[in-house]
Amino acid sequence: MARRGRRRLVVPGAERAMEAFKAEVMRRQGYHVDPSRPNDVKYEVARSIGVPLKPGDNGDLTTESAGQVGGQIGGAMVREMIRLAQEQLARQPRP
């Protein structure tokens, strides 16, 4: 069964920060990101990997194709979060 609607983040109010984080990460990856519409970067990512994602209904899109787009974005975000966590750990004083 397909999921409908938006996912909710665990921390209330974190949506804006996550969208800004996504925009920054994808900008560093070389994609053009409109700061007022950071979610639209998914269309540019899709275009770059040959996935026919379009605004509106994408019912004809395979799960694999949708996953390729999400994986490009999510993977880049996770790698950046790990890098930031490693930096933070490296800065902590050792006992």
A tleap script that builds the chain and sets N, CA, C and O, in Angstrom:
source leaprc.protein.ff14SB
mol = sequence {
  NMET ALA ARG ARG GLY ARG ARG ARG LEU VAL
  VAL PRO GLY ALA GLU ARG ALA MET GLU ALA
  PHE LYS ALA GLU VAL MET ARG ARG GLN GLY
  TYR HIE VAL ASP PRO SER ARG PRO ASN ASP
  VAL LYS TYR GLU VAL ALA ARG SER ILE GLY
  VAL PRO LEU LYS PRO GLY ASP ASN GLY ASP
  LEU THR THR GLU SER ALA GLY GLN VAL GLY
  GLY GLN ILE GLY GLY ALA MET VAL ARG GLU
  MET ILE ARG LEU ALA GLN GLU GLN LEU ALA
  ARG GLN PRO ARG CPRO
}
set mol.1.N position { 0.837 -1.184 0.000 }
set mol.1.CA position { 0.000 0.000 0.000 }
set mol.1.C position { 0.882 1.249 0.000 }
set mol.1.O position { 1.805 1.358 0.807 }
set mol.2.N position { 0.610 2.156 -0.872 }
set mol.2.CA position { 1.408 3.378 -1.003 }
set mol.2.C position { 1.120 4.340 0.139 }
set mol.2.O position { 0.003 4.414 0.650 }
set mol.3.N position { 2.139 5.063 0.518 }
set mol.3.CA position { 1.965 6.094 1.537 }
set mol.3.C position { 1.370 7.326 0.908 }
set mol.3.O position { 1.724 7.692 -0.213 }
set mol.4.N position { 0.497 7.949 1.599 }
set mol.4.CA position { -0.093 9.195 1.114 }
set mol.4.C position { 0.203 10.296 2.112 }
set mol.4.O position { 0.274 10.062 3.318 }
set mol.5.N position { 0.375 11.504 1.589 }
set mol.5.CA position { 0.599 12.656 2.471 }
set mol.5.C position { 2.065 12.827 2.814 }
set mol.5.O position { 2.925 12.065 2.373 }
set mol.6.N position { 2.320 13.830 3.599 }
set mol.6.CA position { 3.687 14.161 3.978 }
set mol.6.C position { 4.109 13.390 5.207 }
set mol.6.O position { 3.289 13.079 6.072 }
set mol.7.N position { 5.368 13.090 5.280 }
set mol.7.CA position { 5.919 12.489 6.484 }
set mol.7.C position { 6.044 13.568 7.539 }
set mol.7.O position { 6.232 14.743 7.223 }
set mol.8.N position { 5.939 13.170 8.768 }
set mol.8.CA position { 6.103 14.125 9.862 }
set mol.8.C position { 7.426 13.860 10.548 }
set mol.8.O position { 7.780 12.712 10.814 }
set mol.9.N position { 8.146 14.915 10.830 }
set mol.9.CA position { 9.407 14.786 11.543 }
set mol.9.C position { 9.123 14.623 13.027 }
set mol.9.O position { 8.097 15.093 13.519 }
set mol.10.N position { 10.018 13.964 13.738 }
set mol.10.CA position { 9.841 13.710 15.159 }
set mol.10.C position { 9.863 15.007 15.960 }
set mol.10.O position { 9.122 15.158 16.932 }
set mol.11.N position { 10.713 15.939 15.548 }
set mol.11.CA position { 10.838 17.209 16.260 }
set mol.11.C position { 9.903 18.223 15.612 }
set mol.11.O position { 10.100 18.598 14.456 }
set mol.12.N position { 8.873 18.673 16.357 }
set mol.12.CA position { 7.954 19.658 15.781 }
set mol.12.C position { 8.693 20.928 15.376 }
set mol.12.O position { 9.549 21.421 16.109 }
set mol.13.N position { 8.357 21.445 14.215 }
set mol.13.CA position { 8.962 22.681 13.748 }
set mol.13.C position { 10.296 22.501 13.040 }
set mol.13.O position { 10.911 23.487 12.635 }
set mol.14.N position { 10.760 21.259 12.881 }
set mol.14.CA position { 12.065 21.023 12.263 }
set mol.14.C position { 12.002 21.032 10.736 }
set mol.14.O position { 13.036 20.945 10.073 }
set mol.15.N position { 10.811 21.133 10.183 }
set mol.15.CA position { 10.657 21.052 8.725 }
set mol.15.C position { 11.494 22.088 7.991 }
set mol.15.O position { 12.179 21.770 7.019 }
set mol.16.N position { 11.434 23.318 8.456 }
set mol.16.CA position { 12.186 24.388 7.779 }
set mol.16.C position { 13.680 24.130 7.803 }
set mol.16.O position { 14.373 24.319 6.803 }
set mol.17.N position { 14.164 23.701 8.942 }
set mol.17.CA position { 15.603 23.441 9.073 }
set mol.17.C position { 16.019 22.275 8.175 }
set mol.17.O position { 17.091 22.316 7.571 }
set mol.18.N position { 15.194 21.250 8.083 }
set mol.18.CA position { 15.514 20.110 7.231 }
set mol.18.C position { 15.479 20.497 5.756 }
set mol.18.O position { 16.306 20.032 4.972 }
set mol.19.N position { 14.536 21.338 5.379 }
set mol.19.CA position { 14.476 21.807 3.989 }
set mol.19.C position { 15.708 22.650 3.649 }
set mol.19.O position { 16.262 22.539 2.555 }
set mol.20.N position { 16.129 23.491 4.594 }
set mol.20.CA position { 17.335 24.307 4.377 }
set mol.20.C position { 18.570 23.417 4.289 }
set mol.20.O position { 19.458 23.658 3.471 }
set mol.21.N position { 18.624 22.392 5.129 }
set mol.21.CA position { 19.738 21.449 5.106 }
set mol.21.C position { 19.785 20.719 3.768 }
set mol.21.O position { 20.852 20.586 3.167 }
set mol.22.N position { 18.633 20.246 3.302 }
set mol.22.CA position { 18.553 19.563 2.013 }
set mol.22.C position { 19.027 20.485 0.894 }
set mol.22.O position { 19.789 20.073 0.019 }
set mol.23.N position { 18.572 21.729 0.930 }
set mol.23.CA position { 18.951 22.693 -0.105 }
set mol.23.C position { 20.460 22.895 -0.122 }
set mol.23.O position { 21.073 22.923 -1.189 }
set mol.24.N position { 21.056 23.036 1.047 }
set mol.24.CA position { 22.501 23.271 1.122 }
set mol.24.C position { 23.285 22.046 0.642 }
set mol.24.O position { 24.246 22.174 -0.116 }
set mol.25.N position { 22.873 20.876 1.084 }
set mol.25.CA position { 23.560 19.648 0.677 }
set mol.25.C position { 23.478 19.466 -0.831 }
set mol.25.O position { 24.483 19.156 -1.472 }
set mol.26.N position { 22.306 19.652 -1.399 }
set mol.26.CA position { 22.133 19.442 -2.837 }
set mol.26.C position { 22.838 20.540 -3.647 }
set mol.26.O position { 23.306 20.287 -4.757 }
set mol.27.N position { 22.912 21.735 -3.102 }
set mol.27.CA position { 23.657 22.808 -3.767 }
set mol.27.C position { 25.137 22.423 -3.836 }
set mol.27.O position { 25.793 22.631 -4.857 }
set mol.28.N position { 25.655 21.861 -2.741 }
set mol.28.CA position { 27.053 21.417 -2.724 }
set mol.28.C position { 27.294 20.262 -3.694 }
set mol.28.O position { 28.413 20.069 -4.168 }
set mol.29.N position { 26.252 19.501 -3.985 }
set mol.29.CA position { 26.349 18.393 -4.938 }
set mol.29.C position { 26.318 18.903 -6.380 }
set mol.29.O position { 26.504 18.131 -7.321 }
set mol.30.N position { 26.082 20.206 -6.546 }
set mol.30.CA position { 26.113 20.794 -7.881 }
set mol.30.C position { 24.754 21.023 -8.515 }
set mol.30.O position { 24.672 21.382 -9.689 }
set mol.31.N position { 23.691 20.823 -7.760 }
set mol.31.CA position { 22.348 21.042 -8.295 }
set mol.31.C position { 21.898 22.471 -8.024 }
set mol.31.O position { 22.275 23.072 -7.018 }
set mol.32.N position { 21.092 23.006 -8.926 }
set mol.32.CA position { 20.504 24.322 -8.712 }
set mol.32.C position { 19.328 24.148 -7.758 }
set mol.32.O position { 18.441 23.331 -8.004 }
set mol.33.N position { 19.319 24.907 -6.681 }
set mol.33.CA position { 18.250 24.812 -5.692 }
set mol.33.C position { 17.646 26.191 -5.496 }
set mol.33.O position { 18.342 27.138 -5.132 }
set mol.34.N position { 16.349 26.298 -5.740 }
set mol.34.CA position { 15.626 27.543 -5.485 }
set mol.34.C position { 15.350 27.594 -3.985 }
set mol.34.O position { 14.613 26.750 -3.473 }
set mol.35.N position { 15.930 28.572 -3.259 }
set mol.35.CA position { 15.751 28.637 -1.804 }
set mol.35.C position { 14.284 28.706 -1.370 }
set mol.35.O position { 13.940 28.279 -0.268 }
set mol.36.N position { 13.437 29.236 -2.222 }
set mol.36.CA position { 12.020 29.316 -1.845 }
set mol.36.C position { 11.277 28.009 -2.134 }
set mol.36.O position { 10.148 27.823 -1.679 }
set mol.37.N position { 11.906 27.107 -2.888 }
set mol.37.CA position { 11.278 25.819 -3.228 }
set mol.37.C position { 12.322 24.692 -3.214 }
set mol.37.O position { 12.585 24.079 -4.249 }
set mol.38.N position { 12.920 24.417 -2.038 }
set mol.38.CA position { 13.999 23.424 -1.987 }
set mol.38.C position { 13.554 22.018 -2.382 }
set mol.38.O position { 14.381 21.224 -2.831 }
set mol.39.N position { 12.286 21.692 -2.229 }
set mol.39.CA position { 11.809 20.364 -2.604 }
set mol.39.C position { 11.848 20.132 -4.101 }
set mol.39.O position { 11.880 18.985 -4.545 }
set mol.40.N position { 11.846 21.185 -4.878 }
set mol.40.CA position { 11.853 21.045 -6.334 }
set mol.40.C position { 13.176 20.522 -6.873 }
set mol.40.O position { 13.272 20.199 -8.057 }
set mol.41.N position { 14.204 20.431 -6.022 }
set mol.41.CA position { 15.480 19.886 -6.472 }
set mol.41.C position { 15.304 18.439 -6.922 }
set mol.41.O position { 16.104 17.934 -7.709 }
set mol.42.N position { 14.267 17.770 -6.429 }
set mol.42.CA position { 14.043 16.373 -6.822 }
set mol.42.C position { 13.818 16.243 -8.323 }
set mol.42.O position { 14.172 15.220 -8.910 }
set mol.43.N position { 13.235 17.263 -8.956 }
set mol.43.CA position { 13.017 17.203 -10.399 }
set mol.43.C position { 14.336 17.304 -11.164 }
set mol.43.O position { 14.526 16.650 -12.189 }
set mol.44.N position { 15.237 18.132 -10.650 }
set mol.44.CA position { 16.547 18.260 -11.291 }
set mol.44.C position { 17.353 16.975 -11.103 }
set mol.44.O position { 18.024 16.514 -12.027 }
set mol.45.N position { 17.283 16.404 -9.905 }
set mol.45.CA position { 17.967 15.139 -9.645 }
set mol.45.C position { 17.408 14.062 -10.573 }
set mol.45.O position { 18.166 13.312 -11.189 }
set mol.46.N position { 16.087 13.988 -10.670 }
set mol.46.CA position { 15.443 12.993 -11.529 }
set mol.46.C position { 15.889 13.153 -12.976 }
set mol.46.O position { 16.212 12.171 -13.645 }
set mol.47.N position { 15.906 14.377 -13.448 }
set mol.47.CA position { 16.336 14.649 -14.827 }
set mol.47.C position { 17.776 14.172 -15.054 }
set mol.47.O position { 18.096 13.587 -16.089 }
set mol.48.N position { 18.635 14.438 -14.061 }
set mol.48.CA position { 20.050 14.099 -14.220 }
set mol.48.C position { 20.296 12.594 -14.261 }
set mol.48.O position { 21.301 12.154 -14.821 }
set mol.49.N position { 19.398 11.795 -13.679 }
set mol.49.CA position { 19.592 10.342 -13.692 }
set mol.49.C position { 18.609 9.638 -14.627 }
set mol.49.O position { 18.524 8.410 -14.650 }
set mol.50.N position { 17.866 10.439 -15.400 }
set mol.50.CA position { 16.990 9.865 -16.415 }
set mol.50.C position { 15.671 9.314 -15.915 }
set mol.50.O position { 15.094 8.425 -16.542 }
set mol.51.N position { 15.182 9.828 -14.791 }
set mol.51.CA position { 13.893 9.387 -14.251 }
set mol.51.C position { 12.833 10.414 -14.643 }
set mol.51.O position { 13.018 11.606 -14.400 }
set mol.52.N position { 11.729 9.977 -15.244 }
set mol.52.CA position { 10.705 10.913 -15.716 }
set mol.52.C position { 9.755 11.413 -14.612 }
set mol.52.O position { 8.539 11.260 -14.722 }
set mol.53.N position { 10.305 11.997 -13.573 }
set mol.53.CA position { 9.509 12.552 -12.479 }
set mol.53.C position { 8.933 13.888 -12.917 }
set mol.53.O position { 9.626 14.697 -13.533 }
set mol.54.N position { 7.678 14.114 -12.604 }
set mol.54.CA position { 7.029 15.375 -12.975 }
set mol.54.C position { 6.135 15.828 -11.819 }
set mol.54.O position { 5.724 15.010 -10.997 }
set mol.55.N position { 5.837 17.110 -11.753 }
set mol.55.CA position { 4.908 17.583 -10.723 }
set mol.55.C position { 3.543 16.918 -10.906 }
set mol.55.O position { 3.106 16.674 -12.031 }
set mol.56.N position { 2.893 16.638 -9.813 }
set mol.56.CA position { 1.571 16.013 -9.891 }
set mol.56.C position { 1.659 14.510 -9.770 }
set mol.56.O position { 2.513 13.978 -9.061 }
set mol.57.N position { 0.777 13.835 -10.461 }
set mol.57.CA position { 0.659 12.385 -10.362 }
set mol.57.C position { 1.811 11.684 -11.074 }
set mol.57.O position { 2.080 11.936 -12.249 }
set mol.58.N position { 2.473 10.815 -10.352 }
set mol.58.CA position { 3.549 10.010 -10.921 }
set mol.58.C position { 3.244 8.530 -10.738 }
set mol.58.O position { 4.140 7.720 -10.501 }
set mol.59.N position { 1.961 8.192 -10.852 }
set mol.59.CA position { 1.518 6.821 -10.643 }
set mol.59.C position { 2.152 5.829 -11.588 }
set mol.59.O position { 2.199 4.637 -11.285 }
set mol.60.N position { 2.640 6.289 -12.724 }
set mol.60.CA position { 3.277 5.388 -13.687 }
set mol.60.C position { 4.766 5.184 -13.400 }
set mol.60.O position { 5.428 4.396 -14.075 }
set mol.61.N position { 5.288 5.892 -12.403 }
set mol.61.CA position { 6.699 5.787 -12.046 }
set mol.61.C position { 6.913 4.515 -11.234 }
set mol.61.O position { 6.134 4.215 -10.330 }
set mol.62.N position { 7.955 3.777 -11.550 }
set mol.62.CA position { 8.222 2.555 -10.787 }
set mol.62.C position { 8.790 2.905 -9.415 }
set mol.62.O position { 9.344 3.984 -9.204 }
set mol.63.N position { 8.636 1.969 -8.501 }
set mol.63.CA position { 9.197 2.152 -7.165 }
set mol.63.C position { 10.708 2.312 -7.244 }
set mol.63.O position { 11.301 3.106 -6.514 }
set mol.64.N position { 11.315 1.555 -8.131 }
set mol.64.CA position { 12.763 1.637 -8.299 }
set mol.64.C position { 13.198 3.031 -8.752 }
set mol.64.O position { 14.176 3.576 -8.240 }
set mol.65.N position { 12.475 3.602 -9.705 }
set mol.65.CA position { 12.811 4.942 -10.198 }
set mol.65.C position { 12.638 5.993 -9.115 }
set mol.65.O position { 13.492 6.862 -8.936 }
set mol.66.N position { 11.527 5.907 -8.395 }
set mol.66.CA position { 11.303 6.857 -7.303 }
set mol.66.C position { 12.392 6.713 -6.243 }
set mol.66.O position { 12.856 7.706 -5.684 }
set mol.67.N position { 12.797 5.473 -5.971 }
set mol.67.CA position { 13.844 5.227 -4.990 }
set mol.67.C position { 15.194 5.762 -5.423 }
set mol.67.O position { 16.003 6.178 -4.593 }
set mol.68.N position { 15.435 5.751 -6.721 }
set mol.68.CA position { 16.699 6.304 -7.219 }
set mol.68.C position { 16.789 7.790 -6.927 }
set mol.68.O position { 17.842 8.288 -6.529 }
set mol.69.N position { 15.683 8.499 -7.124 }
set mol.69.CA position { 15.671 9.945 -6.859 }
set mol.69.C position { 15.820 10.196 -5.368 }
set mol.69.O position { 16.666 10.985 -4.946 }
set mol.70.N position { 14.994 9.522 -4.571 }
set mol.70.CA position { 15.069 9.691 -3.123 }
set mol.70.C position { 16.412 9.275 -2.558 }
set mol.70.O position { 16.921 9.887 -1.620 }
set mol.71.N position { 16.982 8.229 -3.137 }
set mol.71.CA position { 18.285 7.752 -2.673 }
set mol.71.C position { 19.400 8.736 -2.933 }
set mol.71.O position { 20.302 8.895 -2.110 }
set mol.72.N position { 19.343 9.399 -4.075 }
set mol.72.CA position { 20.358 10.416 -4.397 }
set mol.72.C position { 20.310 11.542 -3.357 }
set mol.72.O position { 21.341 11.981 -2.847 }
set mol.73.N position { 19.102 11.991 -3.060 }
set mol.73.CA position { 18.937 13.115 -2.126 }
set mol.73.C position { 19.204 12.663 -0.694 }
set mol.73.O position { 20.009 13.263 0.018 }
set mol.74.N position { 18.517 11.598 -0.281 }
set mol.74.CA position { 18.666 11.107 1.091 }
set mol.74.C position { 20.077 10.644 1.390 }
set mol.74.O position { 20.605 10.898 2.473 }
set mol.75.N position { 20.687 9.967 0.433 }
set mol.75.CA position { 22.060 9.494 0.634 }
set mol.75.C position { 23.025 10.643 0.854 }
set mol.75.O position { 23.892 10.579 1.726 }
set mol.76.N position { 22.873 11.688 0.067 }
set mol.76.CA position { 23.743 12.862 0.226 }
set mol.76.C position { 23.522 13.516 1.586 }
set mol.76.O position { 24.471 13.965 2.229 }
set mol.77.N position { 22.266 13.568 2.018 }
set mol.77.CA position { 21.966 14.171 3.319 }
set mol.77.C position { 22.544 13.340 4.460 }
set mol.77.O position { 23.104 13.892 5.407 }
set mol.78.N position { 22.414 12.021 4.377 }
set mol.78.CA position { 22.945 11.141 5.427 }
set mol.78.C position { 24.467 11.237 5.482 }
set mol.78.O position { 25.041 11.326 6.568 }
set mol.79.N position { 25.128 11.220 4.320 }
set mol.79.CA position { 26.589 11.358 4.320 }
set mol.79.C position { 27.022 12.664 4.987 }
set mol.79.O position { 28.001 12.691 5.734 }
set mol.80.N position { 26.285 13.749 4.712 }
set mol.80.CA position { 26.625 15.037 5.324 }
set mol.80.C position { 26.377 15.017 6.831 }
set mol.80.O position { 27.166 15.576 7.593 }
set mol.81.N position { 25.293 14.382 7.268 }
set mol.81.CA position { 25.026 14.295 8.713 }
set mol.81.C position { 26.118 13.494 9.415 }
set mol.81.O position { 26.543 13.858 10.511 }
set mol.82.N position { 26.569 12.423 8.801 }
set mol.82.CA position { 27.650 11.625 9.390 }
set mol.82.C position { 28.930 12.445 9.465 }
set mol.82.O position { 29.636 12.406 10.473 }
set mol.83.N position { 29.233 13.186 8.405 }
set mol.83.CA position { 30.431 14.030 8.409 }
set mol.83.C position { 30.372 15.063 9.528 }
set mol.83.O position { 31.354 15.284 10.236 }
set mol.84.N position { 29.204 15.695 9.679 }
set mol.84.CA position { 29.037 16.700 10.741 }
set mol.84.C position { 29.167 16.069 12.124 }
set mol.84.O position { 29.778 16.662 13.013 }
set mol.85.N position { 28.608 14.890 12.320 }
set mol.85.CA position { 28.697 14.208 13.613 }
set mol.85.C position { 30.150 13.833 13.916 }
set mol.85.O position { 30.601 13.975 15.053 }
set mol.86.N position { 30.879 13.360 12.914 }
set mol.86.CA position { 32.282 13.013 13.118 }
set mol.86.C position { 33.107 14.241 13.493 }
set mol.86.O position { 33.982 14.168 14.356 }
set mol.87.N position { 32.825 15.361 12.844 }
set mol.87.CA position { 33.520 16.612 13.198 }
set mol.87.C position { 33.239 16.998 14.638 }
set mol.87.O position { 34.143 17.372 15.384 }
set mol.88.N position { 31.969 16.900 15.017 }
set mol.88.CA position { 31.574 17.266 16.379 }
set mol.88.C position { 32.253 16.347 17.395 }
set mol.88.O position { 32.736 16.816 18.426 }
set mol.89.N position { 32.293 15.063 17.118 }
set mol.89.CA position { 32.955 14.126 18.027 }
set mol.89.C position { 34.452 14.405 18.138 }
set mol.89.O position { 35.034 14.286 19.216 }
set mol.90.N position { 35.061 14.769 17.033 }
set mol.90.CA position { 36.500 15.060 17.024 }
set mol.90.C position { 36.831 16.291 17.850 }
set mol.90.O position { 37.934 16.400 18.387 }
set mol.91.N position { 35.890 17.215 17.957 }
set mol.91.CA position { 36.113 18.456 18.718 }
set mol.91.C position { 35.909 18.273 20.216 }
set mol.91.O position { 36.342 19.111 21.006 }
set mol.92.N position { 35.253 17.187 20.612 }
set mol.92.CA position { 34.985 16.982 22.044 }
set mol.92.C position { 36.259 16.607 22.781 }
set mol.92.O position { 37.067 15.821 22.287 }
set mol.93.N position { 36.429 17.176 23.967 }
set mol.93.CA position { 37.614 16.814 24.753 }
set mol.93.C position { 37.545 15.344 25.179 }
set mol.93.O position { 36.474 14.822 25.488 }
set mol.94.N position { 38.677 14.708 25.188 }
set mol.94.CA position { 38.758 13.288 25.588 }
set mol.94.C position { 39.053 13.210 27.073 }
set mol.94.O position { 39.839 14.003 27.591 }
set mol.95.N position { 38.431 12.265 27.765 }
set mol.95.CA position { 38.676 12.125 29.223 }
set mol.95.C position { 40.031 11.592 29.540 }
set mol.95.O position { 40.370 11.424 30.711 }
savepdb mol mol.pdb
quit
